[in-house]
Amino acid sequence: MSEYYELEVAGLKRKLPICKISDDLSIAAFVIFGDVELTVNCARELLKKAPPHDVLITAEAKGIPLVHEMARQGGESIYIIARKAEKLYMKDIFSVEVQSITTTRRQQLFIDGKDAGYMKDKNVLIIDDVISTGESLRAVEKLVKKAGGNIVGKMAILAEGDAKYRDDIITLEYLPLLDGEGKPLLK
């Protein structure tokens, strides 16, 4: 079995570690943390495809450097993070449940009432690093709708597995699911 899957995205090549999920299924782990060049390039390429919007939102945690860089390059002064835990500074909290492919248990996402108020009646663009099952994306959508925001688009660097067939998400590249040996599953 190969240890890495090579991916080209935003003009850069990266070797992604292969992680075994079961005997028949593996994934290539795309981790943007710490890779400034990748973050900057992906943010630039996503902004070229982004619909007009008033505010960006992402779920904690891997989308944070991406949404920060998109806001910086786009000249935006605020972005919103849906947190995985309530924080002491949060008031009038909005929350929803989520079950992601990369976590072993159900989680909740939270936004502060102030952030919810900021999104109300605004055009909101949802950002993520990888969309696979779409569960995290659905949870963020619920938060935005609960806050009264208008979702104008959903974007991710990569569509993994069947997410490539979704026409409601703007992505840069496709990341296949892998078999137990680390070879792309054909679909």
ABEGO torsion letter per residue (X at the ends): XBABBBBBBGGBBBBBBBBBABAABBBBBBBABGBAAAAAAAAAAAAAABBBBABBBBBOAAAAAAAAAAAAAAGBABBBBBBABBBAABBGBBBBBBBBAABABBBBBBBBAAAAAAABGBBBBBBBABBBAGAAAAAAAAAAAAAGBBBAEBBBABBBEAAAABAABBBABBBBBBBAAGBBBBX
